[in-house]
Amino acid sequence: MNEHDFNNIVVDIVYCNHRISTSSWEIAMRVNHFVDVTYIVSGEAIYTVDDVCYKVHAGDLVCVPKGSRESAFATCGKLDCYGVNGDIYSLSGGEISLPFQIVSHIGIRQDIIALYQDLYAAWLLRDPGYKLKARSIYMQILLKFYQLVWHSDYQSNYDKRIKKVLRHIIDHYNEPLTVGEMARMTNLSTLYFGNLFKQETGQTFRQYLRAIRLNQAENMLNNGIYNVSETAAECGFSDVFYFSKVFKEQRGLTPSEVVKSKRK
C-alpha cells in the first residue's frame, strides 16, 4: 500500500474492546472474519498467526489480516490492550490490507492511548452518531500508527514555539516571510531558530514555506479558475518564472500544463 492508497481508506468497526485480563486469558484458534488491530499497553502474550508465533510486549501493535488463522494467550501477569475488529476498504469499495506487519513496535504513546480511551468511551456510550464518531477516532489511531511505522522521522508534537510559527505560515504563506521575522516572533536568535525548525520539521524554514506555497498553488491550479500569474501572486511567489521552474521540479509538470489539462 502506498501513501495515496492509505489516504483513501475507509474503516468499518464491528467490535471494540479495552481488555485487562489475567494470565489465564487466551484466544482459541479461529479464522478471522475481520482485520484485528490490537495495541498492547502492558503485559506479554504469544500470538500465533498462520502457524507463526510472535511474542508481543507493551508498546507493540498487532495487525492480523482478515482470513488469517489466529490464536493468542497471555504469558505473565495482566494483559492490558485495546483491540478493534473491522474491515478496511478503499474509496471504490474494495477490501484492502493495512500497511503493517503482523507485529510492529510503536512504543507506549500517551496520545494513542488517549485516542483509544475516547474510542472505547464512544463505543460504550452509544450516543447519537456514535458509530461515525468511533470510525473517525479509529482513523486517527491508524494515521498515528502509519506515521510512526512508515515516517518515523515525522514529528507531530512540535516544540510550542515551532507550532506557533507553523500556524503563522498557514495564515500568512502568501506574504514575504523571513527567518529573521520568525526568530523574533519566538524570541530566539536567527541561528538557533533555524536549527530548531529543521530539527523539528526535517526541513529548513524556506523549504517548508515553499512546500506550503506549492501545495496551495496546486490546489488553485487544479481548481481550473486561476491562471498561472494569479496563482503565483496569491501563493507568495513574486517571480512567475521562478514559480513555474520550482513547480515543475517538484510536480513534474509546469503550471501551464496543469491549467490546460483542467480546461480540457
Phi and psi restraints in degrees (value plus and minus 20) as a CYANA .aco file:
   2 ASN   PHI    -112.8   -72.8
   2 ASN   PSI     158.3   198.3
   3 GLU   PHI     -85.1   -45.1
   3 GLU   PSI     -54.6   -14.6
   4 HIS   PHI     -81.6   -41.6
   4 HIS   PSI     -63.6   -23.6
   5 ASP   PHI     -83.9   -43.9
   5 ASP   PSI     -62.2   -22.2
   6 PHE   PHI     -85.4   -45.4
   6 PHE   PSI     -55.8   -15.8
   7 ASN   PHI     -86.2   -46.2
   7 ASN   PSI     -32.9     7.1
   8 ASN   PHI    -137.5   -97.5
   8 ASN   PSI       5.8    45.8
   9 ILE   PHI    -102.2   -62.2
   9 ILE   PSI     133.0   173.0
  10 VAL   PHI    -147.5  -107.5
  10 VAL   PSI     116.5   156.5
  11 VAL   PHI    -134.9   -94.9
  11 VAL   PSI     132.5   172.5
  12 ASP   PHI    -155.4  -115.4
  12 ASP   PSI     105.2   145.2
  13 ILE   PHI    -119.8   -79.8
  13 ILE   PSI     108.2   148.2
  14 VAL   PHI    -123.5   -83.5
  14 VAL   PSI     -55.7   -15.7
  15 TYR   PHI    -167.9  -127.9
  15 TYR   PSI     117.8   157.8
  16 CYS   PHI    -158.3  -118.3
  16 CYS   PSI     115.7   155.7
  17 ASN   PHI    -171.5  -131.5
  17 ASN   PSI     122.6   162.6
  18 HIS   PHI    -127.9   -87.9
  18 HIS   PSI      88.5   128.5
  19 ARG   PHI    -122.2   -82.2
  19 ARG   PSI     101.4   141.4
  20 ILE   PHI    -140.5  -100.5
  20 ILE   PSI      81.0   121.0
  21 SER   PHI    -138.0   -98.0
  21 SER   PSI     145.6   185.6
  22 THR   PHI    -104.2   -64.2
  22 THR   PSI     157.0   197.0
  23 SER   PHI     -87.9   -47.9
  23 SER   PSI     -30.6     9.4
  24 SER   PHI    -109.6   -69.6
  24 SER   PSI     -19.3    20.7
  25 TRP   PHI     -84.8   -44.8
  25 TRP   PSI     121.9   161.9
  26 GLU   PHI    -177.1  -137.1
  26 GLU   PSI     136.9   176.9
  27 ILE   PHI    -131.8   -91.8
  27 ILE   PSI      98.3   138.3
  28 ALA   PHI     -87.5   -47.5
  28 ALA   PSI     132.4   172.4
  29 MET   PHI     -72.2   -32.2
  29 MET   PSI     110.1   150.1
  30 ARG   PHI    -168.3  -128.3
  30 ARG   PSI     143.7   183.7
  31 VAL   PHI    -122.6   -82.6
  31 VAL   PSI     101.5   141.5
  32 ASN   PHI     -89.8   -49.8
  32 ASN   PSI     108.6   148.6
  33 HIS   PHI    -116.1   -76.1
  33 HIS   PSI     -21.5    18.5
  34 PHE   PHI    -160.6  -120.6
  34 PHE   PSI     148.7   188.7
  35 VAL   PHI     -97.0   -57.0
  35 VAL   PSI     106.7   146.7
  36 ASP   PHI    -125.5   -85.5
  36 ASP   PSI      93.6   133.6
  37 VAL   PHI    -135.8   -95.8
  37 VAL   PSI      98.1   138.1
  38 THR   PHI    -147.8  -107.8
  38 THR   PSI     114.9   154.9
  39 TYR   PHI    -134.5   -94.5
  39 TYR   PSI      99.3   139.3
  40 ILE   PHI    -107.1   -67.1
  40 ILE   PSI     100.9   140.9
  41 VAL   PHI    -112.9   -72.9
  41 VAL   PSI     -60.3   -20.3
  42 SER   PHI    -176.7  -136.7
  42 SER   PSI     141.5   181.5
  43 GLY   PHI      71.4   111.4
  43 GLY   PSI    -197.2  -157.2
  44 GLU   PHI    -157.0  -117.0
  44 GLU   PSI     134.1   174.1
  45 ALA   PHI    -174.7  -134.7
  45 ALA   PSI     142.5   182.5
  46 ILE   PHI    -132.8   -92.8
  46 ILE   PSI     100.6   140.6
  47 TYR   PHI    -125.0   -85.0
  47 TYR   PSI     116.9   156.9
  48 THR   PHI    -137.3   -97.3
  48 THR   PSI      99.4   139.4
  49 VAL   PHI    -145.2  -105.2
  49 VAL   PSI      97.0   137.0
  50 ASP   PHI      30.6    70.6
  50 ASP   PSI      26.5    66.5
  51 ASP   PHI      52.8    92.8
  51 ASP   PSI     -10.4    29.6
  52 VAL   PHI    -129.7   -89.7
  52 VAL   PSI     110.0   150.0
  53 CYS   PHI    -112.1   -72.1
  53 CYS   PSI     120.6   160.6
  54 TYR   PHI    -152.6  -112.6
  54 TYR   PSI     104.7   144.7
  55 LYS   PHI    -111.6   -71.6
  55 LYS   PSI     102.4   142.4
  56 VAL   PHI    -135.1   -95.1
  56 VAL   PSI     128.8   168.8
  57 HIS   PHI    -150.0  -110.0
  57 HIS   PSI     158.8   198.8
  58 ALA   PHI     -77.3   -37.3
  58 ALA   PSI     113.2   153.2
  59 GLY   PHI      74.3   114.3
  59 GLY   PSI     -21.7    18.3
  60 ASP   PHI    -109.8   -69.8
  60 ASP   PSI     123.6   163.6
  61 LEU   PHI    -123.3   -83.3
  61 LEU   PSI     106.1   146.1
  62 VAL   PHI    -131.1   -91.1
  62 VAL   PSI     101.4   141.4
  63 CYS   PHI    -144.8  -104.8
  63 CYS   PSI      86.4   126.4
  64 VAL   PHI    -124.2   -84.2
  64 VAL   PSI      97.5   137.5
  65 PRO   PHI     -84.4   -44.4
  65 PRO   PSI     136.2   176.2
  66 LYS   PHI     -82.6   -42.6
  66 LYS   PSI     117.9   157.9
  67 GLY   PHI      70.9   110.9
  67 GLY   PSI     -26.0    14.0
  68 SER   PHI    -100.9   -60.9
  68 SER   PSI     132.6   172.6
  69 ARG   PHI    -106.2   -66.2
  69 ARG   PSI     107.3   147.3
  70 GLU   PHI    -156.2  -116.2
  70 GLU   PSI     118.5   158.5
  71 SER   PHI    -165.5  -125.5
  71 SER   PSI     141.9   181.9
  72 ALA   PHI    -181.3  -141.3
  72 ALA   PSI     136.0   176.0
  73 PHE   PHI    -175.0  -135.0
  73 PHE   PSI     128.4   168.4
  74 ALA   PHI     -94.3   -54.3
  74 ALA   PSI     126.6   166.6
  75 THR   PHI    -126.2   -86.2
  75 THR   PSI     -46.5    -6.5
  76 CYS   PHI    -183.3  -143.3
  76 CYS   PSI     119.1   159.1
  77 GLY   PHI      43.5    83.5
  77 GLY   PSI    -186.6  -146.6
  78 LYS   PHI     -98.2   -58.2
  78 LYS   PSI     122.0   162.0
  79 LEU   PHI    -125.6   -85.6
  79 LEU   PSI      97.5   137.5
  80 ASP   PHI    -129.7   -89.7
  80 ASP   PSI      97.3   137.3
  81 CYS   PHI    -173.4  -133.4
  81 CYS   PSI     139.5   179.5
  82 TYR   PHI    -132.6   -92.6
  82 TYR   PSI     112.6   152.6
  83 GLY   PHI    -149.1  -109.1
  83 GLY   PSI     122.5   162.5
  84 VAL   PHI    -153.6  -113.6
  84 VAL   PSI     107.6   147.6
  85 ASN   PHI    -130.4   -90.4
  85 ASN   PSI     114.6   154.6
  86 GLY   PHI    -197.6  -157.6
  86 GLY   PSI    -186.0  -146.0
  87 ASP   PHI    -138.3   -98.3
  87 ASP   PSI     132.4   172.4
  88 ILE   PHI    -141.5  -101.5
  88 ILE   PSI     103.9   143.9
  89 TYR   PHI    -142.0  -102.0
  89 TYR   PSI     141.6   181.6
  90 SER   PHI    -108.9   -68.9
  90 SER   PSI     149.0   189.0
  91 LEU   PHI     -82.5   -42.5
  91 LEU   PSI     -44.7    -4.7
  92 SER   PHI     -99.9   -59.9
  92 SER   PSI     -27.6    12.4
  93 GLY   PHI      82.6   122.6
  93 GLY   PSI     -27.6    12.4
  94 GLY   PHI    -100.0   -60.0
  94 GLY   PSI     126.8   166.8
  95 GLU   PHI     -92.9   -52.9
  95 GLU   PSI     118.4   158.4
  96 ILE   PHI    -154.8  -114.8
  96 ILE   PSI     143.6   183.6
  97 SER   PHI    -117.4   -77.4
  97 SER   PSI     132.5   172.5
  98 LEU   PHI     -97.9   -57.9
  98 LEU   PSI     131.1   171.1
  99 PRO   PHI    -105.8   -65.8
  99 PRO   PSI      26.0    66.0
 100 PHE   PHI    -143.7  -103.7
 100 PHE   PSI     130.2   170.2
 101 GLN   PHI     -93.0   -53.0
 101 GLN   PSI     153.3   193.3
 102 ILE   PHI     -77.1   -37.1
 102 ILE   PSI     -64.1   -24.1
 103 VAL   PHI    -149.9  -109.9
 103 VAL   PSI     108.0   148.0
 104 SER   PHI    -150.9  -110.9
 104 SER   PSI     117.8   157.8
 105 HIS   PHI    -109.7   -69.7
 105 HIS   PSI      98.3   138.3
 106 ILE   PHI    -121.0   -81.0
 106 ILE   PSI     -51.1   -11.1
 107 GLY   PHI      71.4   111.4
 107 GLY   PSI     146.2   186.2
 108 ILE   PHI    -100.9   -60.9
 108 ILE   PSI      92.8   132.8
 109 ARG   PHI    -137.4   -97.4
 109 ARG   PSI      93.2   133.2
 110 GLN   PHI     -85.0   -45.0
 110 GLN   PSI     -51.1   -11.1
 111 ASP   PHI     -86.1   -46.1
 111 ASP   PSI     -57.5   -17.5
 112 ILE   PHI     -91.8   -51.8
 112 ILE   PSI     -60.8   -20.8
 113 ILE   PHI     -80.5   -40.5
 113 ILE   PSI     -60.9   -20.9
 114 ALA   PHI     -82.5   -42.5
 114 ALA   PSI     -59.1   -19.1
 115 LEU   PHI     -85.9   -45.9
 115 LEU   PSI     -61.2   -21.2
 116 TYR   PHI     -83.0   -43.0
 116 TYR   PSI     -58.4   -18.4
 117 GLN   PHI     -82.3   -42.3
 117 GLN   PSI     -61.6   -21.6
 118 ASP   PHI     -85.5   -45.5
 118 ASP   PSI     -60.2   -20.2
 119 LEU   PHI     -83.3   -43.3
 119 LEU   PSI     -66.7   -26.7
 120 TYR   PHI     -85.8   -45.8
 120 TYR   PSI     -59.3   -19.3
 121 ALA   PHI     -83.4   -43.4
 121 ALA   PSI     -63.7   -23.7
 122 ALA   PHI     -82.2   -42.2
 122 ALA   PSI     -59.3   -19.3
 123 TRP   PHI     -87.5   -47.5
 123 TRP   PSI     -55.1   -15.1
 124 LEU   PHI    -101.0   -61.0
 124 LEU   PSI     -60.4   -20.4
 125 LEU   PHI     -90.3   -50.3
 125 LEU   PSI     -55.8   -15.8
 126 ARG   PHI      34.7    74.7
 126 ARG   PSI      26.6    66.6
 127 ASP   PHI     -87.9   -47.9
 127 ASP   PSI     144.9   184.9
 128 PRO   PHI     -74.2   -34.2
 128 PRO   PSI     108.4   148.4
 129 GLY   PHI      60.5   100.5
 129 GLY   PSI      -2.3    37.7
 130 TYR   PHI     -84.7   -44.7
 130 TYR   PSI     -52.0   -12.0
 131 LYS   PHI     -87.4   -47.4
 131 LYS   PSI     -60.1   -20.1
 132 LEU   PHI     -84.3   -44.3
 132 LEU   PSI     -63.3   -23.3
 133 LYS   PHI     -82.5   -42.5
 133 LYS   PSI     -64.0   -24.0
 134 ALA   PHI     -82.1   -42.1
 134 ALA   PSI     -63.5   -23.5
 135 ARG   PHI     -82.6   -42.6
 135 ARG   PSI     -60.0   -20.0
 136 SER   PHI     -85.9   -45.9
 136 SER   PSI     -58.7   -18.7
 137 ILE   PHI     -89.1   -49.1
 137 ILE   PSI     -60.8   -20.8
 138 TYR   PHI     -81.6   -41.6
 138 TYR   PSI     -58.3   -18.3
 139 MET   PHI     -87.7   -47.7
 139 MET   PSI     -53.8   -13.8
 140 GLN   PHI     -84.0   -44.0
 140 GLN   PSI     -59.6   -19.6
 141 ILE   PHI     -84.4   -44.4
 141 ILE   PSI     -66.2   -26.2
 142 LEU   PHI     -82.5   -42.5
 142 LEU   PSI     -56.4   -16.4
 143 LEU   PHI     -82.7   -42.7
 143 LEU   PSI     -63.3   -23.3
 144 LYS   PHI     -79.2   -39.2
 144 LYS   PSI     -66.0   -26.0
 145 PHE   PHI     -81.3   -41.3
 145 PHE   PSI     -63.3   -23.3
 146 TYR   PHI     -80.9   -40.9
 146 TYR   PSI     -64.9   -24.9
 147 GLN   PHI     -83.8   -43.8
 147 GLN   PSI     -59.8   -19.8
 148 LEU   PHI     -93.3   -53.3
 148 LEU   PSI     -54.9   -14.9
 149 VAL   PHI    -100.7   -60.7
 149 VAL   PSI     -65.3   -25.3
 150 TRP   PHI    -122.1   -82.1
 150 TRP   PSI     -36.8     3.2
 151 HIS   PHI    -155.0  -115.0
 151 HIS   PSI      43.1    83.1
 152 SER   PHI     -84.1   -44.1
 152 SER   PSI     -39.6     0.4
 153 ASP   PHI    -106.1   -66.1
 153 ASP   PSI     -23.4    16.6
 154 TYR   PHI     -96.8   -56.8
 154 TYR   PSI     112.4   152.4
 155 GLN   PHI    -132.1   -92.1
 155 GLN   PSI      91.7   131.7
 156 SER   PHI    -111.8   -71.8
 156 SER   PSI     -40.6    -0.6
 157 ASN   PHI    -123.3   -83.3
 157 ASN   PSI      58.3    98.3
 158 TYR   PHI     -92.0   -52.0
 158 TYR   PSI     137.3   177.3
 159 ASP   PHI     -73.4   -33.4
 159 ASP   PSI     118.4   158.4
 160 LYS   PHI     -79.4   -39.4
 160 LYS   PSI     -48.7    -8.7
 161 ARG   PHI     -90.4   -50.4
 161 ARG   PSI     -57.4   -17.4
 162 ILE   PHI     -91.8   -51.8
 162 ILE   PSI     -56.7   -16.7
 163 LYS   PHI     -77.2   -37.2
 163 LYS   PSI     -61.6   -21.6
 164 LYS   PHI     -81.6   -41.6
 164 LYS   PSI     -62.2   -22.2
 165 VAL   PHI     -87.9   -47.9
 165 VAL   PSI     -62.0   -22.0
 166 LEU   PHI     -82.5   -42.5
 166 LEU   PSI     -59.1   -19.1
 167 ARG   PHI     -84.5   -44.5
 167 ARG   PSI     -59.5   -19.5
 168 HIS   PHI     -85.6   -45.6
 168 HIS   PSI     -59.5   -19.5
 169 ILE   PHI     -82.1   -42.1
 169 ILE   PSI     -64.6   -24.6
 170 ILE   PHI     -79.8   -39.8
 170 ILE   PSI     -58.4   -18.4
 171 ASP   PHI    -102.0   -62.0
 171 ASP   PSI     -42.1    -2.1
 172 HIS   PHI    -153.9  -113.9
 172 HIS   PSI       7.1    47.1
 173 TYR   PHI     -81.7   -41.7
 173 TYR   PSI     -42.3    -2.3
 174 ASN   PHI    -106.6   -66.6
 174 ASN   PSI     -17.3    22.7
 175 GLU   PHI    -119.9   -79.9
 175 GLU   PSI     141.0   181.0
 176 PRO   PHI     -96.9   -56.9
 176 PRO   PSI      53.9    93.9
 177 LEU   PHI     -94.5   -54.5
 177 LEU   PSI     126.8   166.8
 178 THR   PHI    -151.0  -111.0
 178 THR   PSI     138.7   178.7
 179 VAL   PHI     -81.5   -41.5
 179 VAL   PSI     -62.0   -22.0
 180 GLY   PHI     -80.2   -40.2
 180 GLY   PSI     -60.4   -20.4
 181 GLU   PHI     -83.8   -43.8
 181 GLU   PSI     -62.7   -22.7
 182 MET   PHI     -87.9   -47.9
 182 MET   PSI     -56.6   -16.6
 183 ALA   PHI     -83.4   -43.4
 183 ALA   PSI     -62.7   -22.7
 184 ARG   PHI     -85.2   -45.2
 184 ARG   PSI     -56.4   -16.4
 185 MET   PHI     -81.8   -41.8
 185 MET   PSI     -52.9   -12.9
 186 THR   PHI    -122.0   -82.0
 186 THR   PSI     -13.8    26.2
 187 ASN   PHI      37.7    77.7
 187 ASN   PSI      20.6    60.6
 188 LEU   PHI    -142.1  -102.1
 188 LEU   PSI     137.8   177.8
 189 SER   PHI     -89.6   -49.6
 189 SER   PSI     136.6   176.6
 190 THR   PHI     -79.3   -39.3
 190 THR   PSI     -62.1   -22.1
 191 LEU   PHI     -85.5   -45.5
 191 LEU   PSI     -67.3   -27.3
 192 TYR   PHI     -84.6   -44.6
 192 TYR   PSI     -62.2   -22.2
 193 PHE   PHI     -80.4   -40.4
 193 PHE   PSI     -66.4   -26.4
 194 GLY   PHI     -78.9   -38.9
 194 GLY   PSI     -63.0   -23.0
 195 ASN   PHI     -87.0   -47.0
 195 ASN   PSI     -62.0   -22.0
 196 LEU   PHI     -86.1   -46.1
 196 LEU   PSI     -61.8   -21.8
 197 PHE   PHI     -80.8   -40.8
 197 PHE   PSI     -65.0   -25.0
 198 LYS   PHI     -88.6   -48.6
 198 LYS   PSI     -56.8   -16.8
 199 GLN   PHI     -82.7   -42.7
 199 GLN   PSI     -59.5   -19.5
 200 GLU   PHI    -100.1   -60.1
 200 GLU   PSI     -58.8   -18.8
 201 THR   PHI    -124.8   -84.8
 201 THR   PSI     -36.8     3.2
 202 GLY   PHI      60.9   100.9
 202 GLY   PSI     -16.6    23.4
 203 GLN   PHI    -154.8  -114.8
 203 GLN   PSI     138.0   178.0
 204 THR   PHI     -93.3   -53.3
 204 THR   PSI     145.1   185.1
 205 PHE   PHI     -79.2   -39.2
 205 PHE   PSI     -63.8   -23.8
 206 ARG   PHI     -85.4   -45.4
 206 ARG   PSI     -58.7   -18.7
 207 GLN   PHI     -84.6   -44.6
 207 GLN   PSI     -62.2   -22.2
 208 TYR   PHI     -85.7   -45.7
 208 TYR   PSI     -66.4   -26.4
 209 LEU   PHI     -80.9   -40.9
 209 LEU   PSI     -63.1   -23.1
 210 ARG   PHI     -83.4   -43.4
 210 ARG   PSI     -59.3   -19.3
 211 ALA   PHI     -83.0   -43.0
 211 ALA   PSI     -62.4   -22.4
 212 ILE   PHI     -82.2   -42.2
 212 ILE   PSI     -65.4   -25.4
 213 ARG   PHI     -82.6   -42.6
 213 ARG   PSI     -61.8   -21.8
 214 LEU   PHI     -87.6   -47.6
 214 LEU   PSI     -57.8   -17.8
 215 ASN   PHI     -81.6   -41.6
 215 ASN   PSI     -63.6   -23.6
 216 GLN   PHI     -88.2   -48.2
 216 GLN   PSI     -58.3   -18.3
 217 ALA   PHI     -81.9   -41.9
 217 ALA   PSI     -61.7   -21.7
 218 GLU   PHI     -81.9   -41.9
 218 GLU   PSI     -60.8   -20.8
 219 ASN   PHI     -80.5   -40.5
 219 ASN   PSI     -64.2   -24.2
 220 MET   PHI     -87.6   -47.6
 220 MET   PSI     -62.1   -22.1
 221 LEU   PHI     -86.3   -46.3
 221 LEU   PSI     -60.0   -20.0
 222 ASN   PHI     -87.9   -47.9
 222 ASN   PSI     -41.8    -1.8
 223 ASN   PHI     -84.5   -44.5
 223 ASN   PSI     -49.8    -9.8
 224 GLY   PHI      62.5   102.5
 224 GLY   PSI     -16.0    24.0
 225 ILE   PHI    -118.1   -78.1
 225 ILE   PSI     -56.7   -16.7
 226 TYR   PHI    -115.6   -75.6
 226 TYR   PSI     123.7   163.7
 227 ASN   PHI    -107.0   -67.0
 227 ASN   PSI     159.1   199.1
 228 VAL   PHI     -85.5   -45.5
 228 VAL   PSI     -64.4   -24.4
 229 SER   PHI     -83.5   -43.5
 229 SER   PSI     -63.6   -23.6
 230 GLU   PHI     -82.6   -42.6
 230 GLU   PSI     -62.5   -22.5
 231 THR   PHI     -83.7   -43.7
 231 THR   PSI     -65.8   -25.8
 232 ALA   PHI     -78.3   -38.3
 232 ALA   PSI     -66.9   -26.9
 233 ALA   PHI     -85.2   -45.2
 233 ALA   PSI     -63.0   -23.0
 234 GLU   PHI     -87.4   -47.4
 234 GLU   PSI     -43.5    -3.5
 235 CYS   PHI    -122.9   -82.9
 235 CYS   PSI      -8.8    31.2
 236 GLY   PHI      69.8   109.8
 236 GLY   PSI      -8.8    31.2
 237 PHE   PHI    -116.9   -76.9
 237 PHE   PSI      91.4   131.4
 238 SER   PHI     -97.3   -57.3
 238 SER   PSI     -40.0     0.0
 239 ASP   PHI    -135.4   -95.4
 239 ASP   PSI      90.3   130.3
 240 VAL   PHI     -87.0   -47.0
 240 VAL   PSI     -49.6    -9.6
 241 PHE   PHI     -91.1   -51.1
 241 PHE   PSI     -59.3   -19.3
 242 TYR   PHI     -84.8   -44.8
 242 TYR   PSI     -61.5   -21.5
 243 PHE   PHI     -78.3   -38.3
 243 PHE   PSI     -66.8   -26.8
 244 SER   PHI     -83.1   -43.1
 244 SER   PSI     -60.0   -20.0
 245 LYS   PHI     -84.4   -44.4
 245 LYS   PSI     -68.5   -28.5
 246 VAL   PHI     -87.5   -47.5
 246 VAL   PSI     -60.4   -20.4
 247 PHE   PHI     -80.0   -40.0
 247 PHE   PSI     -64.9   -24.9
 248 LYS   PHI     -86.5   -46.5
 248 LYS   PSI     -57.7   -17.7
 249 GLU   PHI     -80.5   -40.5
 249 GLU   PSI     -58.7   -18.7
 250 GLN   PHI    -109.9   -69.9
 250 GLN   PSI     -49.4    -9.4
 251 ARG   PHI    -131.7   -91.7
 251 ARG   PSI     -33.3     6.7
 252 GLY   PHI      64.2   104.2
 252 GLY   PSI     -27.4    12.6
 253 LEU   PHI    -149.7  -109.7
 253 LEU   PSI     131.9   171.9
 254 THR   PHI     -98.8   -58.8
 254 THR   PSI     137.2   177.2
 255 PRO   PHI     -76.0   -36.0
 255 PRO   PSI     -57.6   -17.6
 256 SER   PHI     -82.7   -42.7
 256 SER   PSI     -58.5   -18.5
 257 GLU   PHI     -86.6   -46.6
 257 GLU   PSI     -56.0   -16.0
 258 VAL   PHI     -85.2   -45.2
 258 VAL   PSI     -65.5   -25.5
 259 VAL   PHI     -81.2   -41.2
 259 VAL   PSI     -64.4   -24.4
 260 LYS   PHI     -83.0   -43.0
 260 LYS   PSI     -61.0   -21.0
 261 SER   PHI     -85.0   -45.0
 261 SER   PSI     -56.0   -16.0
 262 LYS   PHI     -91.8   -51.8
 262 LYS   PSI     -57.3   -17.3
 263 ARG   PHI     -87.1   -47.1
 263 ARG   PSI     -53.0   -13.0
